[in-house]
């Protein structure tokens, strides 16, 4: 699903250049993804493994709209310094559930370079799940360095640094109910 710029931000956040996705657009797409997952996993109880911290808002809304039993787990990774991917992935916290023989959906906020998601996917495969799919709210193909097979995608976006709806820049802006693009000037070198 292509994403076009929607409007100039008129909030109390001067760092937000424009709103790319409204809360309403996000809610509609999250419901559609939940319907698709519910249909694909009917009769099964998948584990949704969220990547913290960015996925928590998306994952919370997603599971509230899924109409089948699910279990929830988390892992915490880091690979960013400011606005740039370091290419080095660090696992801060691992999943706790036994994933052997389970259907697992790895949920993240965005696939950018692909380093983190590819690493997380490879890591989860060592736990011998019956199946492993990837679900992301945002896909940013122009930045891809590593291929990651993504089964469920909310929106495809251009190469802009985005925040809101759980996504951050140096731990700021997660609380925004929309997805906005930061001004180039607000990105500190």
PyMOL commands that set and color helices and strands:
alter all, ss='L'
color gray80, all
select helices_A, chain A and resi 23-40+56-65+115-125+141-143+184-186
alter helices_A, ss='H'
color red, helices_A
select strands_A, chain A and resi 7-8+16-21+47-52+71-81+84-93+103-111+131-139+152-156+162-163+179-182
alter strands_A, ss='S'
color yellow, strands_A
deselect
rebuild
show_as cartoon
